[in-house]
Amino acid sequence: MDQIINCYSIGEERLNAILQQDILKREKRVAKGRRAKNIGHHKIANMKKSNNNTRGLEENE
């Protein structure tokens, strides 16, 4: 639940900054960080590698 609240507050801050910069023109436009995500990235290759490592541990036990 804390992650959802944290994500919401970060998104709210970003949207308010964009509102002030692009729509209301009250602040200088700063585009740096607009593509930033608060999300962990998973690649299929890393997931397969991790899955293979866990299988090896289960067989040894």
C-alpha positions as CSV (number, residue, x, y, z in Angstrom):
1,M,0.0,0.0,0.0
2,D,2.9,2.3,0.8
3,Q,4.2,1.9,-2.8
4,I,0.9,3.0,-4.3
5,I,0.8,6.1,-2.1
6,N,4.4,6.9,-2.9
7,C,3.8,6.4,-6.6
8,Y,0.7,8.6,-6.5
9,S,2.5,11.4,-4.7
10,I,5.4,11.4,-7.1
11,G,3.0,11.4,-10.1
12,E,1.0,14.3,-8.6
13,E,4.2,16.4,-8.1
14,R,5.3,15.7,-11.7
15,L,1.9,16.6,-13.1
16,N,1.8,19.8,-11.1
17,A,5.2,20.8,-12.3
18,I,4.1,20.2,-15.9
19,L,1.0,22.2,-15.3
20,Q,3.0,25.2,-14.0
21,Q,5.6,25.0,-16.8
22,D,3.7,24.1,-20.0
23,I,0.1,25.2,-19.4
24,L,0.1,28.1,-17.0
25,K,3.6,29.3,-18.1
26,R,4.4,30.4,-14.6
27,E,7.8,28.6,-14.5
28,K,10.6,28.1,-17.0
29,R,10.1,24.9,-18.9
30,V,12.4,22.1,-17.6
31,A,12.1,18.9,-19.7
32,K,14.8,17.0,-17.8
33,G,13.4,14.0,-16.0
34,R,10.0,13.9,-17.8
35,R,10.7,10.3,-19.0
36,A,11.7,9.2,-15.6
37,K,9.9,6.2,-14.2
38,N,9.5,5.0,-10.7
39,I,9.3,1.4,-11.9
40,G,11.8,-1.4,-11.8
41,H,12.6,-2.9,-15.3
42,H,12.7,-6.6,-15.9
43,K,14.2,-8.1,-19.0
44,I,13.2,-11.5,-20.2
45,A,16.8,-12.7,-20.4
46,N,17.4,-11.7,-16.8
47,M,14.2,-13.4,-15.7
48,K,15.2,-16.6,-17.4
49,K,18.6,-16.5,-15.9
50,S,17.1,-15.9,-12.4
51,N,14.6,-18.7,-13.0
52,N,17.4,-21.1,-14.0
53,N,19.4,-20.2,-10.9
54,T,16.5,-20.9,-8.6
55,R,15.9,-24.3,-10.2
56,G,19.5,-25.3,-9.6
57,L,19.2,-24.4,-5.9
58,E,16.0,-26.5,-5.5
59,E,17.5,-29.6,-7.1
60,N,20.6,-29.4,-4.8
61,E,18.5,-29.3,-1.7
